[in-house]
Amino acid sequence: MKTALRRCATALAVATLSVGTLAVTAEAAPTADRPAVAAANNGDPTLTDVYIWATDVNLRSRPTSESPRLAVRSQYWLDAVCQTQGQFVHDPAVGSNNWWTAVQEFAGSDIAWVNNLYIRGGEKIAGVPDC
């Protein structure tokens, strides 16, 4: 039974990586006793700040892991513009989600998309409007 589960998990991981899902090193999200770094400067004060808690997270041109990668960020604050449902993403180390958030590094910068699995706040991020 353990061998079958291990094979299934390995096959799923290989399949997930082969379609280009977001890469992440599993790491604990910040908590009250383990706070995150300070928020990024030059952000738009009218937008909600969100924190990418994971490492090596791909920021994409659309809410799908198959769209072009625009940047890679680790443990980083961004401004959230809005969120929408997009491609379903499964990461064996983190879970599954189909909510993506449109983010920008500073006011007026290009928009990129990140799956909410890698943003502190859960499946749908409180305070970020729907697109």
Phi, psi and omega per residue, in radians:
M1 nan -0.801 3.134
K2 -1.089 -0.678 -3.139
T3 -1.130 -0.734 3.124
A4 -1.110 -0.747 3.105
L5 -1.114 -0.727 3.138
R6 -1.112 -0.745 3.118
R7 -1.111 -0.740 3.126
C8 -1.099 -0.781 3.129
A9 -1.117 -0.709 3.126
T10 -1.140 -0.780 3.121
A11 -1.072 -0.726 3.115
L12 -1.112 -0.750 3.130
A13 -1.097 -0.760 3.129
V14 -1.123 -0.762 3.118
A15 -1.091 -0.720 3.137
T16 -1.094 -0.797 -3.141
L17 -1.177 -0.585 -3.085
S18 -1.209 -0.416 3.100
V19 -1.652 0.111 3.000
G20 1.404 0.618 3.112
T21 -1.195 2.956 -3.115
L22 -1.151 2.322 3.112
A23 -1.514 2.485 3.139
V24 -2.670 2.497 2.965
T25 -1.668 2.121 -3.092
A26 -1.009 2.289 -3.096
E27 -2.712 2.515 -3.107
A28 -1.160 2.402 3.067
A29 -1.226 2.657 3.112
P30 -1.041 2.541 3.099
T31 -2.301 -3.110 3.141
A32 -1.053 -0.632 -3.142
D33 -1.576 -0.082 3.096
R34 -2.402 1.320 -3.021
P35 -1.225 2.745 3.075
A36 -1.386 2.921 3.077
V37 -1.194 2.906 -3.122
A38 -1.084 2.673 3.139
A39 -1.118 2.687 -3.134
A40 -1.124 2.578 3.077
N41 -1.455 2.887 3.063
N42 1.182 0.258 3.099
G43 -1.305 2.863 3.102
D44 -1.385 2.052 -3.082
P45 -1.167 -0.240 3.118
T46 -1.517 -0.124 -3.128
L47 -1.840 2.735 3.104
T48 -1.380 2.267 3.049
D49 -1.353 2.363 3.067
V50 -2.192 2.658 -3.069
Y51 -2.058 2.089 2.991
I52 -1.382 1.937 -3.050
W53 -1.494 -0.342 -3.060
A54 -1.574 3.077 3.094
T55 -1.932 2.630 3.089
D56 0.979 0.847 3.134
V57 -1.590 2.267 -3.138
N58 -1.421 2.311 2.993
L59 -1.754 2.201 -2.955
R60 -1.930 2.845 3.141
S61 -1.354 -0.361 3.090
R62 -2.504 2.938 -3.114
P63 -1.367 1.037 3.093
T64 -2.655 2.507 -3.127
S65 -1.298 -0.162 3.108
E66 -1.583 -0.171 3.124
S67 -1.354 2.800 -3.102
P68 -1.003 2.471 3.076
R69 -1.416 2.237 3.129
L70 -1.684 -0.544 -3.100
A71 -2.856 2.917 3.044
V72 -2.246 2.280 -3.127
R73 -2.293 2.633 3.095
S74 -2.305 2.268 3.077
Q75 0.714 1.284 -2.888
Y76 -2.497 2.455 3.071
W77 -1.584 2.431 3.084
L78 -2.446 2.853 3.015
D79 -1.581 2.265 3.104
A80 -1.612 2.176 3.141
V81 -1.507 -0.885 3.124
C82 -2.924 3.030 3.105
Q83 -2.387 2.652 -3.123
T84 -2.616 2.868 3.047
Q85 -1.451 2.354 3.137
G86 -2.406 -2.550 -3.132
Q87 -1.068 2.406 3.057
F88 -1.244 2.222 3.140
V89 -2.054 2.335 3.063
H90 -2.143 2.169 3.051
D91 -2.104 2.016 -3.076
P92 -0.959 -0.498 -3.109
A93 -1.451 -0.322 -2.995
V94 -2.137 -0.732 -3.109
G95 2.414 -2.655 -3.090
S96 -2.367 2.615 -3.142
N97 -2.943 2.600 3.036
N98 -2.073 0.186 3.080
W99 -1.579 2.323 3.122
W100 -2.183 2.546 3.128
T101 -2.003 2.299 3.027
A102 -1.417 2.182 -3.065
V103 -2.217 2.801 2.994
Q104 -2.484 2.617 -3.085
E105 -1.313 -0.649 3.122
F106 -2.685 2.873 -3.079
A107 -0.914 2.179 3.103
G108 1.553 -0.093 -3.141
S109 -1.327 2.915 3.126
D110 -1.059 2.643 3.100
I111 -1.530 2.414 3.028
A112 -2.334 2.820 -3.108
W113 -2.021 2.434 3.075
V114 -2.346 2.423 3.115
N115 -1.226 2.449 -3.077
N116 -1.140 -0.219 3.049
L117 -0.961 -0.576 -3.005
Y118 -1.769 0.115 3.098
I119 -1.911 2.332 3.083
R120 -1.058 2.247 3.091
G121 2.378 -0.291 3.042
G122 1.818 -2.836 -3.023
E123 -1.041 -0.852 3.090
K124 -2.185 2.198 -2.977
I125 -1.417 2.122 3.102
A126 -1.103 2.424 3.093
G127 1.540 -0.112 3.116
V128 -1.837 2.127 -3.081
P129 -1.242 2.759 3.024
D130 -1.265 2.617 3.101
C131 -1.397 nan nan
